[in-house]
Amino acid sequence: MNLTQYFKSFLELLKTAEFSKGISFAVAAILPILLANHFGQASVGVAMAIGVLLSSPSDVPGSLERRMTGVFFSVIMATLGTLLAGYAAMSNVLMIPVLAVLIFGFSMISVFGFRASLIAFSGLFAIVLSLAKVPSEGSVLVHSLLVGTGGLWYLIFTVLLHFLTRRKETENLMAEGFELTAEYLQIRVNLMRDDSGDRESLKKELLRVQTSINENHELTRDVVISRRKNFGRSGVVRKKLLIFMDLIDILELGMANPVNYERMQQLFTNRKKELDLINDWSEAMVLQMKEISRVWRDRKTYETNPDLEEKRRKVWEAFRHFEKDARFPEERETILVFRNLIVFKEKQHQKIRSIERLLKEYEGKPKLTPKTKEAERFLTTQEYDFKTLLDNLDFKSPIFRHSLRLTVVLIAGLLLGRLFHFQNAYWILLTSLVIMRPGYALTRDRFKQRLYGTLIGGAIAVSIVLMVQNTMVYAVLAVITLVFAFSMIQRNYKAAAAFITLNVIFVYSLLRPNAFEVIQYRMLDTVLGAGLAFLGNKFFWPTWEYKGIKNYISASIQANLNYLQEIEDYYLKKGKLPTTYKLSRKQAFLKAGDLNAAFQRMAQEPEQGESDLGTVFKIVSVNQELLSASASLGTFIRVQTTTSASRHFTNYMRAIRENLQHSEEMLQEESIKKRPFKEEIEQAESYFKEKYEELVELRRKEKELGQVEISEDLRKRLQEIQIITDQLKWLLDLSENLKVLISKTAF
């Protein structure tokens, strides 16, 4: 990355929600210090600022209700952690056992999900900071109450800020969603273009992007649907919900390929020009998605790109020429697949145009949207049941092992700091706390990023301290680095670690004259804390992803099964698309994303998990193709007028589902019942072949009667029988491949 790209990235950061939140956090933390210092009570302001720091981790994107709940419980955890750990630190006898119980107990709260893990982090952070002996007026109780007051101030501040900036938060999420979807569609185009046979890296990148899309969609659903509930028939909220629905449809259409990539290359061997035109049209839509993202993020006026319509015109013109010049019967399948592919692209094009109209007509026109109760079914809810906590008090639970591991590492860091009389032993604990994650791969990444970031930050700090000896400059830099540190934590942890190091050094330079001593101890404590975290995750009850990957595979297979069942039901019944179809589609996407993320973590583990890494990647890839084939079948049935489904279609689908159930039974180590479907599949293939030949014969008779153009009804029936047959064969092959791969893998 050159200097120009770094500068562009910096400018992009300034536009992000993270940077705005960093400024907000800095304001919330600094105001109490300034106000208290004005009245000669600096220590009170420091304690309240600590309360702001401890309460802020759980303030992540989501509905206002969830954010308020998260921050409120963080305040409680921060106050309790400060109070109990503060009193425990006064007794050499009680300190270790009390801290061990607190660390383990707070860590176990993470079983209730992501936001709960951030609330738990607030409590753990409070325990560590209580060992810093930050000066405060009065007793531990008074200090704890001031920390709690600071947390409540942050809660009030963030609620007020929410009502001032809620529109920007939603727009940033929508902008990110369009950007990620554009990236996903571009990778799909690259896969379609690639004829070298080397598609592995593109497929891995596709898995990564889909995981990010799933995370974005979950947050966007939470924000948009909850605001629809709160603001009712607001035109702005309705518009955003409609755009989000169109965005999900664009993703499904992008995922739905009529046939697999290898088959596409075979069919279009002599029609590269036509396929390239489709890819050019797809890339024009990618650029338009990026333009929509820019409009959302920068609040610019939307401008239609005439090139998009021109690319569309060229594709349809090429199809008409192809239709006239096609060599029958050898190119009949190619032309049917070609038409189906451009119909899918046409639907994507229409969705983009629909979004354009909504962007231009800000309030939008009345249009059918889901009822609030129906929309709320798409929100992912978390069960806060005490039984969940009890069920996880077991060595099989990754959270239980992580809680034990974290407790041992933090206590070891505390004892090490006391044994060697480190100046700021709590820095060791703080480093271990922020680095350690339940899985080895994430901890290893954090370990590297923290070390590199601290070294970079330390080097920059030394240079500045050598050149500048001015406390006012240190104060300004302390504020600036605080903003950037908070902004970069989720985006780039290495950069965040560098800014955190700079901030700590500048703050201490204001309090103490010997800045180089601060830098020296900061480096040493970071290395020790990071080393403890890394070794603890590797040797103390490690959670290896390769041992639990089969659970993610099983969950994804089950979600695909449900999705296929909904597709079959819809084909049989027709009519309005049911909500259950959309829910099953959402779950299939989410579970596939979870599996992709788990595999990425597994790929970073040491040698223990590498023996089956190649096979597991094949399983993940086949599962992804299975989802793509399902989406393709479902999309075709939705966008085309289809005939009544035959019993042979049902038999095919039953055989596919049986293969998937067989795969799941192998993963669960259950008894496997062999269910032969060979005869039914052979009958189905014969039936579809006969139907296809009947339709071809009808077309021949049309030509004999002088009808040059194929009749629309016959075209649709030919297309349906060809596409449905291809999709069923593809799904059956994929389900059988998945079964074989799982049978050969030792989980």
Residue pairs with C-beta under 8 A, 6 or more apart in sequence:
1 9
13 19
13 487
13 488
13 491
15 297
15 298
16 172
16 487
16 491
17 61
17 168
17 169
17 172
17 173
18 486
18 487
18 488
18 489
18 490
18 491
19 483
19 487
20 165
20 168
21 59
21 486
21 487
22 482
22 483
22 484
22 485
22 486
22 487
23 483
24 157
24 158
24 161
25 52
25 56
25 482
25 483
25 486
26 479
26 482
26 483
26 486
27 157
28 52
28 56
28 153
28 154
28 157
28 158
29 49
29 52
29 53
29 482
30 49
30 479
32 44
32 45
32 48
32 49
32 52
32 150
32 153
33 42
33 45
33 46
33 48
33 49
34 45
35 45
36 42
36 43
36 44
36 45
36 46
36 48
37 45
41 137
43 135
43 136
43 137
44 136
44 137
44 146
46 134
46 135
46 136
47 134
47 136
47 143
47 146
47 147
47 150
48 146
48 147
48 149
48 150
48 153
49 150
50 129
50 134
50 147
50 150
51 75
51 78
51 146
51 147
51 148
51 149
51 150
51 151
51 152
51 153
51 154
52 150
52 151
52 153
52 154
53 125
54 74
54 75
54 77
54 78
54 81
54 82
54 122
54 125
54 126
54 129
54 147
54 150
54 151
55 71
55 74
55 75
55 78
55 122
55 150
55 151
55 154
55 155
56 71
56 74
56 154
56 486
57 74
57 118
57 119
57 121
57 122
57 125
58 67
58 70
58 71
58 73
58 74
58 115
58 118
58 119
58 121
58 122
59 67
59 70
59 71
59 154
59 158
60 67
60 70
60 114
60 115
60 118
61 169
61 173
61 219
61 222
61 223
62 70
62 115
62 219
62 222
62 223
63 222
63 223
63 226
63 227
64 159
64 162
64 166
64 226
64 230
65 226
66 115
66 222
67 158
67 162
68 155
68 159
70 115
70 118
70 119
71 151
71 154
71 155
71 158
72 155
73 119
74 118
74 119
74 122
74 123
74 151
75 148
75 151
75 152
75 154
75 155
76 148
77 106
77 109
77 119
77 120
77 122
77 123
77 126
78 122
78 123
78 125
78 126
78 147
78 148
78 151
79 126
79 144
79 145
79 147
79 148
79 151
80 123
80 126
81 102
81 106
81 122
81 123
81 124
81 125
81 126
81 127
81 130
82 126
82 127
82 129
82 130
82 140
82 143
82 144
82 147
83 140
83 141
83 144
84 98
84 102
85 98
85 99
85 102
85 126
85 127
85 130
85 131
86 130
86 140
86 143
86 144
87 140
88 94
88 95
88 98
88 99
88 102
89 95
89 130
89 131
89 133
90 140
96 411
96 414
96 415
99 127
99 410
99 411
99 414
100 407
100 411
102 123
102 127
103 124
103 127
103 403
103 406
103 407
103 410
103 411
104 403
104 404
104 406
104 407
106 120
106 123
106 124
106 127
107 120
107 124
107 399
107 402
107 403
107 406
107 407
108 120
108 389
108 392
108 393
108 399
108 400
108 403
109 116
109 117
109 119
109 120
109 123
110 116
110 117
110 120
110 399
110 402
110 403
110 438
111 388
111 389
111 392
111 397
111 399
112 382
112 383
112 384
112 388
112 389
113 382
115 382
116 382
121 433
124 406
124 433
125 430
125 433
126 147
128 410
128 426
128 429
128 430
128 433
129 426
129 430
131 414
131 425
131 426
131 429
132 424
132 426
134 143
136 142
136 143
136 146
137 143
137 146
162 169
166 227
167 236
169 223
170 220
170 223
170 224
170 227
170 240
171 296
171 297
171 299
172 296
172 297
173 216
173 219
173 220
173 223
174 220
174 240
174 243
174 244
174 247
174 296
175 293
175 294
175 296
175 297
176 216
176 293
177 213
177 216
177 217
177 220
177 244
177 247
178 247
178 289
178 290
178 292
178 293
178 296
179 289
179 290
179 293
180 209
180 212
180 213
180 216
181 213
181 247
181 250
181 251
181 254
181 289
182 286
182 287
182 289
182 290
182 293
183 209
184 206
184 209
184 210
184 213
184 251
184 254
185 250
185 254
185 282
185 285
185 286
185 289
186 283
186 286
187 202
187 205
187 206
187 209
188 206
188 254
188 255
188 257
188 282
189 279
189 282
189 283
189 286
190 202
191 199
191 202
191 203
191 206
191 261
192 261
192 264
192 275
192 278
192 279
192 282
193 276
193 279
194 202
194 261
195 265
199 261
200 617
203 621
203 624
204 600
204 617
206 624
207 596
207 599
207 600
207 620
207 624
208 596
208 600
210 589
210 592
210 593
210 596
210 624
211 593
211 594
211 596
211 597
211 600
213 251
213 593
214 589
214 590
214 593
214 594
215 593
217 248
217 589
218 380
218 590
220 244
221 244
221 378
221 379
221 380
222 379
222 380
224 237
224 240
224 241
224 244
225 241
225 372
225 375
225 376
225 378
225 379
226 379
227 234
227 237
227 240
228 234
228 237
228 238
228 241
228 372
228 375
229 372
229 375
229 376
231 237
235 362
235 363
235 364
236 362
236 363
238 364
238 367
238 369
239 358
239 362
239 363
239 364
241 369
241 370
241 375
242 354
242 358
242 364
242 367
242 369
243 355
243 358
243 359
245 369
245 370
246 351
246 354
246 355
247 355
249 347
249 351
250 289
250 348
250 351
250 352
251 589
252 585
252 631
252 634
252 635
253 344
253 345
253 347
253 348
253 351
253 635
254 348
255 627
255 628
255 631
255 632
256 344
256 628
256 631
256 632
256 634
256 635
256 636
257 264
257 341
257 628
257 629
257 632
258 264
258 337
258 340
258 341
258 344
258 632
258 636
258 723
258 726
258 727
259 267
259 337
259 726
259 730
260 625
260 629
260 730
263 726
263 730
264 275
264 337
267 333
267 334
267 337
268 274
268 275
268 334
268 338
271 322
271 331
271 334
271 338
273 318
274 318
274 319
274 322
274 338
277 311
277 314
277 315
277 318
278 315
278 341
278 342
278 345
280 311
280 314
281 308
281 311
281 312
281 314
281 315
281 345
281 349
282 345
284 305
284 307
284 308
284 311
285 308
285 345
285 348
285 349
285 352
287 305
287 308
288 305
288 308
288 352
289 352
291 302
291 303
291 305
292 302
292 352
292 355
292 356
292 359
294 300
295 301
295 302
295 359
302 356
302 359
302 360
304 356
308 349
308 352
312 346
312 349
315 342
315 345
316 342
319 338
319 339
319 342
322 335
322 338
323 335
326 332
326 334
326 335
329 696
332 696
333 722
336 718
336 719
336 722
336 723
337 722
337 723
337 726
339 715
339 719
340 636
340 719
340 723
343 639
343 640
344 635
344 639
347 635
347 639
358 364
369 375
370 579
374 579
377 579
377 583
378 582
378 583
378 586
380 590
391 397
392 399
392 400
393 400
394 400
395 401
395 541
398 438
398 439
398 543
398 548
399 438
401 438
401 541
401 542
401 543
402 436
402 437
402 438
402 543
404 540
404 541
405 436
405 536
405 537
405 540
405 541
405 542
406 432
406 433
406 436
406 536
408 536
408 540
409 432
409 436
409 532
409 533
409 536
409 540
410 429
410 432
410 433
412 532
412 536
413 425
413 428
413 429
413 432
413 528
413 529
413 532
414 425
414 428
414 429
416 422
416 425
416 428
416 528
416 532
417 425
417 426
417 428
417 429
418 425
422 428
422 521
422 524
422 525
423 521
424 521
424 525
425 525
427 521
427 522
427 525
427 526
427 529
428 525
428 528
428 529
428 532
429 529
430 529
431 450
431 525
431 526
431 528
431 529
431 530
431 533
432 529
432 530
432 532
432 533
432 536
434 446
434 450
435 443
435 446
435 447
435 450
435 529
435 530
435 533
435 534
436 443
436 446
436 533
436 536
436 537
437 443
437 446
437 537
438 543
439 543
439 545
439 601
440 537
440 538
440 542
440 543
440 544
440 545
440 604
440 605
440 606
441 545
441 600
441 601
441 602
441 603
441 604
441 605
442 601
443 533
443 534
443 537
444 534
444 537
444 604
445 493
445 604
446 493
446 533
447 530
447 533
447 534
448 494
449 493
449 494
449 497
450 493
450 494
450 497
450 526
450 530
451 526
451 527
451 530
452 494
452 497
453 493
453 494
453 495
453 496
453 497
453 498
453 500
453 501
454 497
454 498
454 501
454 522
454 523
454 526
455 523
456 494
456 498
456 501
457 497
457 498
457 499
457 500
457 501
457 502
457 505
458 501
458 505
458 519
458 522
458 523
460 498
460 502
461 501
461 502
461 505
461 506
461 515
461 519
462 516
462 519
464 477
465 505
465 509
465 515
465 516
465 519
468 474
471 509
471 510
474 506
474 509
474 510
475 506
475 510
477 502
477 506
478 503
478 506
478 507
478 510
481 499
481 500
481 502
481 503
481 506
482 499
482 503
484 495
484 496
484 499
485 496
485 499
485 500
485 502
485 503
486 496
488 495
488 496
488 499
489 496
501 522
501 526
504 518
504 522
505 515
505 518
505 519
505 522
508 515
508 518
509 515
509 518
512 518
538 606
544 605
544 608
544 609
545 598
545 601
545 602
545 605
545 609
546 602
546 605
546 608
546 609
546 612
546 613
546 616
546 747
547 609
547 747
548 598
549 595
549 598
549 599
549 602
549 616
549 747
550 667
550 747
551 667
552 591
552 594
552 595
552 598
552 599
553 595
553 619
553 620
553 623
553 667
553 742
554 664
554 667
554 668
555 591
555 594
555 595
556 588
556 591
556 592
556 594
556 595
556 623
556 627
557 623
557 660
557 663
557 664
557 667
557 738
558 591
558 664
559 584
559 587
559 588
559 590
559 591
559 592
560 588
560 591
560 592
560 623
560 626
560 627
560 630
560 660
561 657
561 660
561 661
561 664
562 584
562 587
562 588
563 584
563 585
563 587
563 588
563 627
563 630
563 634
564 630
564 653
564 656
564 657
564 660
564 731
565 584
565 657
566 578
566 580
566 581
566 584
566 585
566 634
567 581
567 630
567 633
567 634
567 637
568 645
568 649
568 650
568 653
569 581
570 577
570 578
570 581
570 634
570 637
570 638
571 637
571 642
571 645
571 649
572 645
572 650
574 642
577 638
581 634
585 631
585 634
588 627
588 630
589 627
592 623
592 624
592 627
595 620
595 623
596 620
596 624
599 616
599 617
599 620
602 609
602 613
602 616
603 613
603 617
611 746
612 745
612 746
612 747
615 741
615 744
615 745
616 745
618 741
619 738
619 741
619 742
619 745
622 734
622 737
622 738
622 741
623 738
625 734
626 731
626 734
626 735
626 738
629 727
629 730
629 731
629 734
630 731
632 727
633 724
633 727
633 728
633 731
636 642
636 723
636 724
636 727
640 716
640 719
640 720
641 716
642 720
642 724
643 717
643 720
646 687
648 680
648 683
648 684
648 687
648 688
649 684
649 724
649 728
651 677
651 680
651 681
651 683
651 684
652 680
652 681
652 684
652 728
652 731
652 732
653 728
654 677
654 680
655 677
655 680
655 681
655 732
655 735
656 728
656 731
656 732
656 735
658 675
658 677
659 732
659 735
659 736
659 738
659 739
660 735
660 738
662 672
662 675
662 739
663 735
663 738
663 739
663 742
665 671
665 672
666 672
666 739
666 742
666 743
667 742
667 747
681 732
684 728
685 725
688 721
688 724
688 725
691 721
692 718
692 721
692 722
692 725
695 714
695 717
695 718
695 721
696 718
698 714
699 710
699 714
699 718
702 710
702 711
702 714
710 718
